[in-house]
Amino acid sequence: MSQPENLTQSQQTELEAAAFRRLVAHLQARPDVQNIDLMILSGFCRNCLSRWVGEAAAEKGLDMDRDQAREMIYGMAYDEWKKAYQKEATPEQMAALKAASKD
């Protein structure tokens, strides 16, 4: 990522972290948005974000398992979120995901 000339690396990292926290808060506030819809439109979902958090933790030598990373993103245990909010994917969503994955 390119760094603007007027920012230090620390300032850029702080801004990136703030934007990430806002994205996560937005996704937590919108459980009606299904992961499959995110995948169709953007190519990533909450599970991707949690995997990226876990990978970043591992790179830093931090002890974080998949469930802990998911809880950071979902704001609750993944199984609880699935039970409360996840819907069965429709045939149309599956077809759209397959079409989007070809890009």
N, C-alpha and C positions, 0 to 999 in steps of 0.2 A: 504494500500500500504506500502510495506517495505521501510524503510528509510536507504539509505547508511550511513555507519558510519562516513564518512568524510563530511557530509552535515548537516547543521542545519535545523530545521523544516522550517524556513523562506527561506533558499536557495532552499530546495526541492519544496516549494510552488511556488517560482519564476520560477523554471525550468518547473514545471507542467503547470503554467499559460502561459509561453512562448510556450510550445508545443501545448497547446490548441489554442492559437492565431494563430499559424502556421497552424494547422489543419483547422480552420475556414477560414483563408485566402486561403488555398488550395481549399477548397470546393467552396468558392466564385469565384475563378478563373476557376473552372471547372463546370459551370452550365450545361454542356452537360451530366454530370453524373447524372442520374435520381435517385430520392430518392428510388424508388422501387429496382433499381439495388444495391444501398447501403444496403437496407434491406435484399435482397437475399444473398449478400456476407457477410455482417457483423452483421446483426441483429439490426442495428440502422441506422438512417438517420438524415438529417438536422432537421426535426421536433423533433426527440428524443433529439438532442443536445439542441434545444431551450427550450424544456420542462425541461431538466435537469438544464439549466441556470435559468429558472423561479423558479424551486423548490429550488435551492441554494439561490436565492434572498429571497424567502419567509422564508427559514430557518434563514437567517440573519436579517429578519424583514424589508427588503427593499421593496419598492413599485414598482413592475414591473409587467405589464400585459403581456398576451401571445403575443400580437402584438409586444411589445417592445423586448421581448426575441427573437422572430422570426427575427426581423429586425437586431439584433446583429449577428445572424448566417447567414442569407441570404444576408446581406449587403444592403437590400432594403425592402420595404414593401412586405409581403408575397404574396398578391394578384398580385403585379407587377411582382414578380419572376415567379409565376405560369403562368401568361399571356405570359411572354417573353420566358420561358424555359421549362415548364412542358409539357410533351407529354402524350398522352393517353397510358396507360399500354397495352401491347400486351397480347393476350391469353397465350403466352409462358412465359412472365414475371409473370403473375398471377399464372400459374401452378408452376413455380420455387419458387415463394414466399410461396405458400401453402406447397410445399415439404420442403422448408427450415424451415418453422415454426413448422414442426413436430419434429425437433431435440430437 
